[in-house]
Amino acid sequence: MMGVKQRILNILIAIDQLAWVLLTLGKGHPDETISAAAWRMEQQGKLAGRILRPLIDALFRPLERDHCWRAYQSEAMGRQLPDAYRCR
């Protein structure tokens, strides 16, 4: 059974993903968080990534180091996927 903390986290991630798609006027990946996108864009040498990634990482520093890199890794490895969608 899913706990209350996980449900709240799921809602926050969904809001984050929606915000990213809205901010990019539909150009952003629909399953990508702003943090993961910031890391990806910085690695691509884009100005938005070079600005956003350090800001986001600074905001999350009290909770987690290297937040954007961790968010990108989570997306790349499909860690957020339910068991039913994971390759076995």
Distance bins in CASP14 RR format, pairs under 12 A and 6 or more apart:
PFRMAT RR
TARGET T0000
AUTHOR 0000-0000-0000
RMODE 2
METHOD distances of the structure
MODEL  1
1 7 0 0 0 0 0 1 0 0 0 0 0
2 8 0 0 0 0 0 1 0 0 0 0 0
2 9 0 0 0 0 1 0 0 0 0 0 0
2 10 0 0 0 0 1 0 0 0 0 0 0
2 11 0 0 0 0 0 1 0 0 0 0 0
2 82 0 0 0 0 0 1 0 0 0 0 0
3 9 0 0 0 0 1 0 0 0 0 0 0
3 10 0 0 0 0 1 0 0 0 0 0 0
4 10 0 0 0 0 0 1 0 0 0 0 0
4 11 0 0 0 0 0 1 0 0 0 0 0
5 11 0 0 0 0 0 1 0 0 0 0 0
5 12 0 0 0 0 0 1 0 0 0 0 0
6 12 0 0 0 0 0 1 0 0 0 0 0
6 13 0 0 0 0 0 1 0 0 0 0 0
6 80 0 0 0 0 0 1 0 0 0 0 0
6 82 0 0 0 0 0 1 0 0 0 0 0
7 13 0 0 0 0 0 1 0 0 0 0 0
7 14 0 0 0 0 0 1 0 0 0 0 0
8 14 0 0 0 0 0 1 0 0 0 0 0
8 15 0 0 0 0 0 1 0 0 0 0 0
9 15 0 0 0 0 0 1 0 0 0 0 0
9 16 0 0 0 0 0 1 0 0 0 0 0
9 33 0 0 0 0 0 1 0 0 0 0 0
9 74 0 0 0 0 0 1 0 0 0 0 0
9 80 0 0 0 0 1 0 0 0 0 0 0
10 16 0 0 0 0 0 1 0 0 0 0 0
10 17 0 0 0 0 0 1 0 0 0 0 0
10 80 0 0 0 0 1 0 0 0 0 0 0
10 82 0 0 0 0 0 1 0 0 0 0 0
11 17 0 0 0 0 0 1 0 0 0 0 0
11 18 0 0 0 0 0 1 0 0 0 0 0
12 18 0 0 0 0 0 1 0 0 0 0 0
12 19 0 0 0 0 0 1 0 0 0 0 0
12 33 0 0 0 0 1 0 0 0 0 0 0
12 34 0 0 0 0 0 1 0 0 0 0 0
12 35 0 0 0 0 0 1 0 0 0 0 0
13 19 0 0 0 0 0 1 0 0 0 0 0
13 20 0 0 0 0 0 1 0 0 0 0 0
13 31 0 0 0 0 1 0 0 0 0 0 0
13 32 0 0 0 0 0 1 0 0 0 0 0
13 33 1 0 0 1 0 0 0 0 0 0 0
13 34 0 0 0 0 0 1 0 0 0 0 0
13 35 0 0 0 0 0 1 0 0 0 0 0
13 36 0 0 0 0 0 1 0 0 0 0 0
13 71 0 0 0 0 1 0 0 0 0 0 0
13 74 0 0 0 0 1 0 0 0 0 0 0
13 75 0 0 0 0 0 1 0 0 0 0 0
13 79 0 0 0 0 0 1 0 0 0 0 0
13 80 1 0 0 1 0 0 0 0 0 0 0
14 20 0 0 0 0 0 1 0 0 0 0 0
14 21 0 0 0 0 0 1 0 0 0 0 0
14 30 0 0 0 0 0 1 0 0 0 0 0
14 31 0 0 0 0 0 1 0 0 0 0 0
14 33 0 0 0 0 1 0 0 0 0 0 0
14 80 0 0 0 0 0 1 0 0 0 0 0
15 21 0 0 0 0 0 1 0 0 0 0 0
15 22 0 0 0 0 0 1 0 0 0 0 0
15 33 0 0 0 0 1 0 0 0 0 0 0
15 34 0 0 0 0 0 1 0 0 0 0 0
16 22 0 0 0 0 0 1 0 0 0 0 0
16 23 0 0 0 0 0 1 0 0 0 0 0
16 30 0 0 0 0 0 1 0 0 0 0 0
16 31 0 0 0 0 0 1 0 0 0 0 0
16 32 0 0 0 0 1 0 0 0 0 0 0
16 33 1 0 1 0 0 0 0 0 0 0 0
16 34 1 0 1 0 0 0 0 0 0 0 0
16 35 1 0 0 1 0 0 0 0 0 0 0
16 36 0 0 0 0 1 0 0 0 0 0 0
16 37 0 0 0 0 1 0 0 0 0 0 0
16 38 0 0 0 0 0 1 0 0 0 0 0
16 56 0 0 0 0 0 1 0 0 0 0 0
16 67 0 0 0 0 0 1 0 0 0 0 0
16 71 0 0 0 0 1 0 0 0 0 0 0
16 75 0 0 0 0 0 1 0 0 0 0 0
16 80 0 0 0 0 0 1 0 0 0 0 0
17 23 0 0 0 0 0 1 0 0 0 0 0
17 24 0 0 0 0 0 1 0 0 0 0 0
17 26 0 0 0 0 0 1 0 0 0 0 0
17 28 0 0 0 0 1 0 0 0 0 0 0
17 29 0 0 0 0 1 0 0 0 0 0 0
17 30 1 0 0 1 0 0 0 0 0 0 0
17 31 1 0 0 1 0 0 0 0 0 0 0
17 32 1 0 0 1 0 0 0 0 0 0 0
17 33 1 0 1 0 0 0 0 0 0 0 0
17 34 0 0 0 0 1 0 0 0 0 0 0
17 35 0 0 0 0 0 1 0 0 0 0 0
17 36 0 0 0 0 1 0 0 0 0 0 0
17 37 0 0 0 0 1 0 0 0 0 0 0
17 71 0 0 0 0 0 1 0 0 0 0 0
17 75 0 0 0 0 0 1 0 0 0 0 0
17 80 0 0 0 0 1 0 0 0 0 0 0
18 24 0 0 0 0 0 1 0 0 0 0 0
18 26 0 0 0 0 0 1 0 0 0 0 0
18 28 0 0 0 0 0 1 0 0 0 0 0
18 30 0 0 0 0 1 0 0 0 0 0 0
18 31 0 0 0 0 0 1 0 0 0 0 0
18 32 0 0 0 0 0 1 0 0 0 0 0
18 33 0 0 0 0 0 1 0 0 0 0 0
18 34 0 0 0 0 0 1 0 0 0 0 0
19 26 0 0 0 0 0 1 0 0 0 0 0
19 28 0 0 0 0 0 1 0 0 0 0 0
19 30 0 0 0 0 0 1 0 0 0 0 0
19 32 0 0 0 0 0 1 0 0 0 0 0
19 33 0 0 0 0 1 0 0 0 0 0 0
19 34 1 0 0 1 0 0 0 0 0 0 0
19 35 0 0 0 0 0 1 0 0 0 0 0
19 37 0 0 0 0 0 1 0 0 0 0 0
20 26 0 0 0 0 1 0 0 0 0 0 0
20 27 0 0 0 0 1 0 0 0 0 0 0
20 28 1 0 0 1 0 0 0 0 0 0 0
20 29 1 0 0 1 0 0 0 0 0 0 0
20 30 0 0 0 0 1 0 0 0 0 0 0
20 31 0 0 0 0 1 0 0 0 0 0 0
20 32 1 0 1 0 0 0 0 0 0 0 0
20 33 1 0 0 1 0 0 0 0 0 0 0
20 34 1 0 1 0 0 0 0 0 0 0 0
20 35 0 0 0 0 1 0 0 0 0 0 0
20 36 0 0 0 0 1 0 0 0 0 0 0
20 37 1 0 1 0 0 0 0 0 0 0 0
20 38 0 0 0 0 1 0 0 0 0 0 0
20 40 0 0 0 0 0 1 0 0 0 0 0
20 41 0 0 0 0 0 1 0 0 0 0 0
20 48 0 0 0 0 0 1 0 0 0 0 0
20 52 0 0 0 0 0 1 0 0 0 0 0
20 56 0 0 0 0 0 1 0 0 0 0 0
20 71 0 0 0 0 0 1 0 0 0 0 0
20 75 0 0 0 0 0 1 0 0 0 0 0
21 27 0 0 0 0 1 0 0 0 0 0 0
21 28 1 0 1 0 0 0 0 0 0 0 0
21 29 1 0 0 1 0 0 0 0 0 0 0
21 30 1 0 1 0 0 0 0 0 0 0 0
21 31 0 0 0 0 1 0 0 0 0 0 0
21 32 0 0 0 0 1 0 0 0 0 0 0
21 33 0 0 0 0 0 1 0 0 0 0 0
21 34 0 0 0 0 0 1 0 0 0 0 0
21 37 0 0 0 0 0 1 0 0 0 0 0
22 28 0 0 0 0 1 0 0 0 0 0 0
22 30 0 0 0 0 0 1 0 0 0 0 0
22 34 0 0 0 0 0 1 0 0 0 0 0
23 32 0 0 0 0 0 1 0 0 0 0 0
23 33 0 0 0 0 0 1 0 0 0 0 0
23 34 1 0 0 1 0 0 0 0 0 0 0
23 37 0 0 0 0 1 0 0 0 0 0 0
23 38 0 0 0 0 0 1 0 0 0 0 0
23 48 0 0 0 0 1 0 0 0 0 0 0
23 52 0 0 0 0 0 1 0 0 0 0 0
24 30 0 0 0 0 0 1 0 0 0 0 0
24 32 0 0 0 0 1 0 0 0 0 0 0
24 34 0 0 0 0 1 0 0 0 0 0 0
24 37 0 0 0 0 1 0 0 0 0 0 0
24 41 0 0 0 0 0 1 0 0 0 0 0
24 48 0 0 0 0 1 0 0 0 0 0 0
26 32 0 0 0 0 0 1 0 0 0 0 0
27 37 0 0 0 0 0 1 0 0 0 0 0
27 41 0 0 0 0 0 1 0 0 0 0 0
27 48 0 0 0 0 0 1 0 0 0 0 0
28 34 0 0 0 0 1 0 0 0 0 0 0
28 36 0 0 0 0 0 1 0 0 0 0 0
28 37 1 0 0 1 0 0 0 0 0 0 0
28 40 0 0 0 0 0 1 0 0 0 0 0
28 41 0 0 0 0 0 1 0 0 0 0 0
28 48 0 0 0 0 0 1 0 0 0 0 0
29 36 0 0 0 0 1 0 0 0 0 0 0
29 37 1 0 0 1 0 0 0 0 0 0 0
29 40 0 0 0 0 1 0 0 0 0 0 0
29 41 0 0 0 0 0 1 0 0 0 0 0
29 72 0 0 0 0 0 1 0 0 0 0 0
29 75 0 0 0 0 1 0 0 0 0 0 0
29 76 0 0 0 0 0 1 0 0 0 0 0
30 37 0 0 0 0 0 1 0 0 0 0 0
30 75 0 0 0 0 0 1 0 0 0 0 0
31 37 0 0 0 0 0 1 0 0 0 0 0
31 71 0 0 0 0 0 1 0 0 0 0 0
31 74 0 0 0 0 0 1 0 0 0 0 0
31 75 1 0 0 1 0 0 0 0 0 0 0
31 76 0 0 0 0 0 1 0 0 0 0 0
31 78 0 0 0 0 1 0 0 0 0 0 0
31 80 0 0 0 0 1 0 0 0 0 0 0
31 81 0 0 0 0 1 0 0 0 0 0 0
31 85 0 0 0 0 0 1 0 0 0 0 0
32 38 0 0 0 0 1 0 0 0 0 0 0
32 39 0 0 0 0 0 1 0 0 0 0 0
32 40 1 0 0 1 0 0 0 0 0 0 0
32 41 0 0 0 0 0 1 0 0 0 0 0
32 68 0 0 0 0 0 1 0 0 0 0 0
32 71 0 0 0 0 1 0 0 0 0 0 0
32 72 0 0 0 0 1 0 0 0 0 0 0
32 74 0 0 0 0 0 1 0 0 0 0 0
32 75 1 0 1 0 0 0 0 0 0 0 0
32 76 0 0 0 0 0 1 0 0 0 0 0
32 78 0 0 0 0 0 1 0 0 0 0 0
32 80 0 0 0 0 0 1 0 0 0 0 0
33 39 0 0 0 0 1 0 0 0 0 0 0
33 40 0 0 0 0 0 1 0 0 0 0 0
33 52 0 0 0 0 0 1 0 0 0 0 0
33 56 0 0 0 0 1 0 0 0 0 0 0
33 60 0 0 0 0 0 1 0 0 0 0 0
33 67 0 0 0 0 1 0 0 0 0 0 0
33 68 0 0 0 0 1 0 0 0 0 0 0
33 70 0 0 0 0 0 1 0 0 0 0 0
33 71 1 0 1 0 0 0 0 0 0 0 0
33 72 0 0 0 0 1 0 0 0 0 0 0
33 73 0 0 0 0 0 1 0 0 0 0 0
33 74 0 0 0 0 1 0 0 0 0 0 0
33 75 1 0 0 1 0 0 0 0 0 0 0
33 79 0 0 0 0 0 1 0 0 0 0 0
33 80 0 0 0 0 1 0 0 0 0 0 0
34 40 0 0 0 0 0 1 0 0 0 0 0
34 41 0 0 0 0 0 1 0 0 0 0 0
34 48 0 0 0 0 0 1 0 0 0 0 0
34 49 0 0 0 0 0 1 0 0 0 0 0
34 52 1 0 0 1 0 0 0 0 0 0 0
34 53 0 0 0 0 0 1 0 0 0 0 0
34 55 0 0 0 0 0 1 0 0 0 0 0
34 56 1 0 0 1 0 0 0 0 0 0 0
34 57 0 0 0 0 0 1 0 0 0 0 0
34 59 0 0 0 0 0 1 0 0 0 0 0
34 60 0 0 0 0 0 1 0 0 0 0 0
34 67 0 0 0 0 0 1 0 0 0 0 0
34 68 0 0 0 0 1 0 0 0 0 0 0
34 71 0 0 0 0 1 0 0 0 0 0 0
34 72 0 0 0 0 0 1 0 0 0 0 0
34 75 0 0 0 0 0 1 0 0 0 0 0
35 41 0 0 0 0 0 1 0 0 0 0 0
35 42 0 0 0 0 0 1 0 0 0 0 0
35 49 0 0 0 0 0 1 0 0 0 0 0
35 52 0 0 0 0 1 0 0 0 0 0 0
35 53 0 0 0 0 1 0 0 0 0 0 0
35 54 0 0 0 0 0 1 0 0 0 0 0
35 55 0 0 0 0 0 1 0 0 0 0 0
35 56 1 0 1 0 0 0 0 0 0 0 0
35 57 0 0 0 0 1 0 0 0 0 0 0
35 58 0 0 0 0 0 1 0 0 0 0 0
35 59 0 0 0 0 1 0 0 0 0 0 0
35 60 1 0 0 1 0 0 0 0 0 0 0
35 63 0 0 0 0 0 1 0 0 0 0 0
35 64 0 0 0 0 0 1 0 0 0 0 0
35 66 0 0 0 0 0 1 0 0 0 0 0
35 67 1 0 1 0 0 0 0 0 0 0 0
35 68 1 0 1 0 0 0 0 0 0 0 0
35 69 0 0 0 0 1 0 0 0 0 0 0
35 70 0 0 0 0 1 0 0 0 0 0 0
35 71 1 1 0 0 0 0 0 0 0 0 0
35 72 1 0 0 1 0 0 0 0 0 0 0
35 73 0 0 0 0 0 1 0 0 0 0 0
35 74 0 0 0 0 1 0 0 0 0 0 0
35 75 0 0 0 0 1 0 0 0 0 0 0
36 42 0 0 0 0 0 1 0 0 0 0 0
36 43 0 0 0 0 0 1 0 0 0 0 0
36 49 0 0 0 0 0 1 0 0 0 0 0
36 52 0 0 0 0 0 1 0 0 0 0 0
36 53 0 0 0 0 0 1 0 0 0 0 0
36 56 0 0 0 0 0 1 0 0 0 0 0
36 67 0 0 0 0 1 0 0 0 0 0 0
36 68 1 0 0 1 0 0 0 0 0 0 0
36 69 0 0 0 0 1 0 0 0 0 0 0
36 70 0 0 0 0 1 0 0 0 0 0 0
36 71 1 0 1 0 0 0 0 0 0 0 0
36 72 1 0 1 0 0 0 0 0 0 0 0
36 73 0 0 0 0 1 0 0 0 0 0 0
36 74 1 0 0 1 0 0 0 0 0 0 0
36 75 1 0 1 0 0 0 0 0 0 0 0
36 76 0 0 0 0 1 0 0 0 0 0 0
36 77 0 0 0 0 0 1 0 0 0 0 0
36 78 0 0 0 0 0 1 0 0 0 0 0
36 79 0 0 0 0 0 1 0 0 0 0 0
36 80 0 0 0 0 1 0 0 0 0 0 0
37 43 0 0 0 0 0 1 0 0 0 0 0
37 44 0 0 0 0 0 1 0 0 0 0 0
37 46 0 0 0 0 1 0 0 0 0 0 0
37 48 0 0 0 0 1 0 0 0 0 0 0
37 49 0 0 0 0 1 0 0 0 0 0 0
37 52 1 0 0 1 0 0 0 0 0 0 0
37 53 0 0 0 0 1 0 0 0 0 0 0
37 56 0 0 0 0 1 0 0 0 0 0 0
37 68 0 0 0 0 1 0 0 0 0 0 0
37 71 0 0 0 0 1 0 0 0 0 0 0
37 72 0 0 0 0 1 0 0 0 0 0 0
37 75 0 0 0 0 1 0 0 0 0 0 0
38 44 0 0 0 0 0 1 0 0 0 0 0
38 45 0 0 0 0 0 1 0 0 0 0 0
38 46 0 0 0 0 1 0 0 0 0 0 0
38 47 0 0 0 0 0 1 0 0 0 0 0
38 48 1 0 0 1 0 0 0 0 0 0 0
38 49 1 0 1 0 0 0 0 0 0 0 0
38 50 0 0 0 0 1 0 0 0 0 0 0
38 51 0 0 0 0 1 0 0 0 0 0 0
38 52 1 1 0 0 0 0 0 0 0 0 0
38 53 1 0 1 0 0 0 0 0 0 0 0
38 54 0 0 0 0 1 0 0 0 0 0 0
38 55 0 0 0 0 1 0 0 0 0 0 0
38 56 1 0 1 0 0 0 0 0 0 0 0
38 57 0 0 0 0 1 0 0 0 0 0 0
38 58 0 0 0 0 0 1 0 0 0 0 0
38 59 0 0 0 0 0 1 0 0 0 0 0
38 60 0 0 0 0 0 1 0 0 0 0 0
38 66 0 0 0 0 0 1 0 0 0 0 0
38 67 0 0 0 0 1 0 0 0 0 0 0
38 68 1 0 1 0 0 0 0 0 0 0 0
38 69 0 0 0 0 1 0 0 0 0 0 0
38 70 0 0 0 0 0 1 0 0 0 0 0
38 71 0 0 0 0 1 0 0 0 0 0 0
38 72 0 0 0 0 1 0 0 0 0 0 0
38 75 0 0 0 0 0 1 0 0 0 0 0
39 45 0 0 0 0 0 1 0 0 0 0 0
39 46 0 0 0 0 0 1 0 0 0 0 0
39 48 0 0 0 0 0 1 0 0 0 0 0
39 49 1 0 0 1 0 0 0 0 0 0 0
39 50 0 0 0 0 0 1 0 0 0 0 0
39 52 0 0 0 0 1 0 0 0 0 0 0
39 53 1 0 1 0 0 0 0 0 0 0 0
39 54 0 0 0 0 0 1 0 0 0 0 0
39 56 0 0 0 0 1 0 0 0 0 0 0
39 57 0 0 0 0 1 0 0 0 0 0 0
39 66 0 0 0 0 1 0 0 0 0 0 0
39 67 0 0 0 0 1 0 0 0 0 0 0
39 68 1 0 1 0 0 0 0 0 0 0 0
39 69 1 0 1 0 0 0 0 0 0 0 0
39 70 0 0 0 0 1 0 0 0 0 0 0
39 71 1 0 0 1 0 0 0 0 0 0 0
39 72 1 1 0 0 0 0 0 0 0 0 0
39 73 0 0 0 0 1 0 0 0 0 0 0
39 74 0 0 0 0 0 1 0 0 0 0 0
39 75 0 0 0 0 1 0 0 0 0 0 0
39 76 0 0 0 0 1 0 0 0 0 0 0
40 46 0 0 0 0 1 0 0 0 0 0 0
40 48 0 0 0 0 0 1 0 0 0 0 0
40 49 0 0 0 0 1 0 0 0 0 0 0
40 52 0 0 0 0 0 1 0 0 0 0 0
40 53 0 0 0 0 1 0 0 0 0 0 0
40 68 0 0 0 0 1 0 0 0 0 0 0
40 69 0 0 0 0 0 1 0 0 0 0 0
40 71 0 0 0 0 1 0 0 0 0 0 0
40 72 1 0 1 0 0 0 0 0 0 0 0
40 73 0 0 0 0 0 1 0 0 0 0 0
40 75 0 0 0 0 1 0 0 0 0 0 0
40 76 0 0 0 0 1 0 0 0 0 0 0
41 47 0 0 0 0 1 0 0 0 0 0 0
41 48 1 0 1 0 0 0 0 0 0 0 0
41 49 1 1 0 0 0 0 0 0 0 0 0
41 50 1 0 0 1 0 0 0 0 0 0 0
41 51 0 0 0 0 1 0 0 0 0 0 0
41 52 1 0 0 1 0 0 0 0 0 0 0
41 53 1 0 0 1 0 0 0 0 0 0 0
41 56 0 0 0 0 0 1 0 0 0 0 0
41 68 0 0 0 0 1 0 0 0 0 0 0
41 72 0 0 0 0 0 1 0 0 0 0 0
42 48 0 0 0 0 1 0 0 0 0 0 0
42 49 1 0 1 0 0 0 0 0 0 0 0
42 50 1 0 1 0 0 0 0 0 0 0 0
42 51 0 0 0 0 1 0 0 0 0 0 0
42 52 1 0 0 1 0 0 0 0 0 0 0
42 53 1 0 1 0 0 0 0 0 0 0 0
42 54 0 0 0 0 1 0 0 0 0 0 0
42 55 0 0 0 0 0 1 0 0 0 0 0
42 56 0 0 0 0 0 1 0 0 0 0 0
42 57 0 0 0 0 0 1 0 0 0 0 0
42 68 1 0 0 1 0 0 0 0 0 0 0
42 69 0 0 0 0 1 0 0 0 0 0 0
42 72 0 0 0 0 1 0 0 0 0 0 0
43 49 0 0 0 0 1 0 0 0 0 0 0
43 50 0 0 0 0 0 1 0 0 0 0 0
43 53 0 0 0 0 1 0 0 0 0 0 0
43 68 0 0 0 0 0 1 0 0 0 0 0
43 69 0 0 0 0 1 0 0 0 0 0 0
43 72 0 0 0 0 1 0 0 0 0 0 0
43 76 0 0 0 0 0 1 0 0 0 0 0
44 50 0 0 0 0 1 0 0 0 0 0 0
44 53 0 0 0 0 0 1 0 0 0 0 0
44 72 0 0 0 0 0 1 0 0 0 0 0
45 51 0 0 0 0 0 1 0 0 0 0 0
45 52 0 0 0 0 0 1 0 0 0 0 0
45 53 0 0 0 0 0 1 0 0 0 0 0
46 52 0 0 0 0 1 0 0 0 0 0 0
46 53 0 0 0 0 0 1 0 0 0 0 0
47 53 0 0 0 0 0 1 0 0 0 0 0
48 54 0 0 0 0 0 1 0 0 0 0 0
48 55 0 0 0 0 0 1 0 0 0 0 0
48 56 0 0 0 0 0 1 0 0 0 0 0
49 55 0 0 0 0 1 0 0 0 0 0 0
49 56 0 0 0 0 1 0 0 0 0 0 0
49 57 0 0 0 0 0 1 0 0 0 0 0
49 68 0 0 0 0 1 0 0 0 0 0 0
49 72 0 0 0 0 0 1 0 0 0 0 0
50 56 0 0 0 0 0 1 0 0 0 0 0
50 57 0 0 0 0 0 1 0 0 0 0 0
50 68 0 0 0 0 0 1 0 0 0 0 0
51 57 0 0 0 0 0 1 0 0 0 0 0
51 58 0 0 0 0 0 1 0 0 0 0 0
52 58 0 0 0 0 0 1 0 0 0 0 0
52 59 0 0 0 0 0 1 0 0 0 0 0
52 67 0 0 0 0 0 1 0 0 0 0 0
52 68 0 0 0 0 1 0 0 0 0 0 0
52 71 0 0 0 0 0 1 0 0 0 0 0
53 59 0 0 0 0 0 1 0 0 0 0 0
53 60 0 0 0 0 0 1 0 0 0 0 0
53 66 0 0 0 0 1 0 0 0 0 0 0
53 67 0 0 0 0 1 0 0 0 0 0 0
53 68 1 0 1 0 0 0 0 0 0 0 0
53 69 0 0 0 0 1 0 0 0 0 0 0
53 70 0 0 0 0 0 1 0 0 0 0 0
53 71 0 0 0 0 0 1 0 0 0 0 0
53 72 0 0 0 0 1 0 0 0 0 0 0
54 60 0 0 0 0 0 1 0 0 0 0 0
54 61 0 0 0 0 0 1 0 0 0 0 0
54 66 0 0 0 0 0 1 0 0 0 0 0
54 67 0 0 0 0 0 1 0 0 0 0 0
54 68 0 0 0 0 1 0 0 0 0 0 0
54 69 0 0 0 0 0 1 0 0 0 0 0
55 61 0 0 0 0 0 1 0 0 0 0 0
55 67 0 0 0 0 0 1 0 0 0 0 0
55 68 0 0 0 0 1 0 0 0 0 0 0
56 63 0 0 0 0 0 1 0 0 0 0 0
56 64 0 0 0 0 0 1 0 0 0 0 0
56 66 0 0 0 0 0 1 0 0 0 0 0
56 67 1 0 0 1 0 0 0 0 0 0 0
56 68 1 0 1 0 0 0 0 0 0 0 0
56 69 0 0 0 0 0 1 0 0 0 0 0
56 70 0 0 0 0 0 1 0 0 0 0 0
56 71 0 0 0 0 1 0 0 0 0 0 0
56 72 0 0 0 0 0 1 0 0 0 0 0
57 63 0 0 0 0 0 1 0 0 0 0 0
57 64 0 0 0 0 1 0 0 0 0 0 0
57 65 1 0 0 1 0 0 0 0 0 0 0
57 66 1 0 0 1 0 0 0 0 0 0 0
57 67 1 0 1 0 0 0 0 0 0 0 0
57 68 1 0 1 0 0 0 0 0 0 0 0
57 69 0 0 0 0 1 0 0 0 0 0 0
57 70 0 0 0 0 1 0 0 0 0 0 0
57 71 0 0 0 0 1 0 0 0 0 0 0
57 72 0 0 0 0 0 1 0 0 0 0 0
58 64 0 0 0 0 0 1 0 0 0 0 0
58 65 0 0 0 0 0 1 0 0 0 0 0
58 66 0 0 0 0 0 1 0 0 0 0 0
58 67 0 0 0 0 1 0 0 0 0 0 0
58 68 0 0 0 0 0 1 0 0 0 0 0
59 67 1 0 0 1 0 0 0 0 0 0 0
59 68 0 0 0 0 0 1 0 0 0 0 0
60 66 0 0 0 0 1 0 0 0 0 0 0
60 67 1 1 0 0 0 0 0 0 0 0 0
60 68 0 0 0 0 1 0 0 0 0 0 0
60 69 0 0 0 0 0 1 0 0 0 0 0
60 70 0 0 0 0 1 0 0 0 0 0 0
60 71 0 0 0 0 1 0 0 0 0 0 0
61 67 1 0 0 1 0 0 0 0 0 0 0
61 68 0 0 0 0 0 1 0 0 0 0 0
63 70 0 0 0 0 0 1 0 0 0 0 0
64 70 1 0 0 1 0 0 0 0 0 0 0
64 71 0 0 0 0 1 0 0 0 0 0 0
64 74 0 0 0 0 0 1 0 0 0 0 0
66 72 0 0 0 0 1 0 0 0 0 0 0
66 73 0 0 0 0 1 0 0 0 0 0 0
66 74 0 0 0 0 0 1 0 0 0 0 0
67 73 0 0 0 0 0 1 0 0 0 0 0
67 74 0 0 0 0 0 1 0 0 0 0 0
68 74 0 0 0 0 0 1 0 0 0 0 0
68 75 0 0 0 0 0 1 0 0 0 0 0
69 75 0 0 0 0 0 1 0 0 0 0 0
69 76 0 0 0 0 0 1 0 0 0 0 0
70 76 0 0 0 0 0 1 0 0 0 0 0
70 77 0 0 0 0 0 1 0 0 0 0 0
70 79 0 0 0 0 1 0 0 0 0 0 0
70 80 0 0 0 0 0 1 0 0 0 0 0
71 77 0 0 0 0 0 1 0 0 0 0 0
71 78 0 0 0 0 0 1 0 0 0 0 0
71 79 0 0 0 0 1 0 0 0 0 0 0
71 80 0 0 0 0 1 0 0 0 0 0 0
72 78 0 0 0 0 0 1 0 0 0 0 0
72 79 0 0 0 0 0 1 0 0 0 0 0
72 80 0 0 0 0 0 1 0 0 0 0 0
73 79 1 0 0 1 0 0 0 0 0 0 0
73 80 0 0 0 0 0 1 0 0 0 0 0
74 80 1 0 1 0 0 0 0 0 0 0 0
74 81 0 0 0 0 1 0 0 0 0 0 0
75 81 0 0 0 0 1 0 0 0 0 0 0
77 86 0 0 0 0 0 1 0 0 0 0 0
77 87 0 0 0 0 0 1 0 0 0 0 0
78 85 0 0 0 0 1 0 0 0 0 0 0
78 86 1 0 0 1 0 0 0 0 0 0 0
78 87 0 0 0 0 1 0 0 0 0 0 0
79 85 0 0 0 0 0 1 0 0 0 0 0
79 86 0 0 0 0 1 0 0 0 0 0 0
80 86 0 0 0 0 0 1 0 0 0 0 0
81 87 0 0 0 0 1 0 0 0 0 0 0
81 88 0 0 0 0 0 1 0 0 0 0 0
END
